[in-house]
Amino acid sequence: DAKTTQPNSMESNEEEPVHLPCNHSTISGTDYIHWYRQLPSQGPEYVIHGLTSNVNNRMASLAIAEDRKSSTLILHRATLRDAAVYYCILRDGNYGQNFVFGPGTRLSVLP
Amino acid sequence: NAGVTQTPKFQVLKTGQSMTLQCAQDMNHEYMSWYRQDPGMGLRLIHYSVGAGITDQGEVPNGYNVSRSTTEDFPLRLLSAAPSQTSVYFCASSYSWRETSTDTQYFGPGTRLTVL
C-alpha cells in the first residue's frame, strides 16, 4: 500500500494562509490524493482531492508536485473553525474506496 | 437528507457482553464501511460492503461481524466485548465503490465505546 507522511502538528495564526505538506513517494500512477479533516469530536469530512493538476474548491486548494511524490493542502485564510486533524490519503487501488488513514497533522489556529 | 447516522452515541459494556452498533444512510449509497479510531491515531478499517448482501473484511476484523440486508443499513456486531475494543467507531458511505471512483466518503458522527 502506498503510504503518506505528514508532520504531527502545525500552528497558524488566524486569517493567515496555511500550507499543510504531505509526502507520498511511493504513489502509483492511478492513485488519487485525498484530503479529509476531522474536527474535534466529529467524523472526518471531505476537503479536496486530485490526481495530477492543482485543484481548487471553496474550502481549500491542493497543489500537487510535478512528480506527484508530494502535495500541499492550502487553506487561504485560516479561521478558528479550521482547527482540526488533517489527513492526506492515497486511495488504495486494491480496495477501491477503502482509505488508509495515517495519524494526520493536527492544526492549531491561534486567535 | 440526514446523511450517515449512528446510534448510540456512547456505550459502556462489560467484558464478554455483546452489542450492535447501528449505522444508516439515506443517500442510496452502494458502499458502506466501519472504522475504529483509537486515541491519537488515524482510522482503521474493520469491515466494508459494496452492496446489499456483500461484505468483506478490512484491516482489523477480528471480534466484529457485519451484515448488509438493505442498502440503507450496515450494523456492526461485537460478539464478546474486550477492553481492547474500547475505541470510537465511525461508519462511512459513498455512492460508488469502484476503483476508478473518486466519490466523496461521508462519515457519521461516531459511537464512543468503552469496555470495562
Interface residues (C-beta under 8 A of the other chain):
Chain A: T30 Y32 Y36 S41 Q42 G43 P44 E45 Y46 H49 Y87 R91 G93 Y95 G96 Q97 N98 F99 V100 F101 G102 P103 G104
Chain B: V4 Y31 S33 Y35 G40 M41 G42 L43 R44 L45 Y48 V50 G58 F90 A92 S94 S96 W97 R98 E99 S101 T102 D103 T104 Q105 Y106 F107 G108 P109 G110
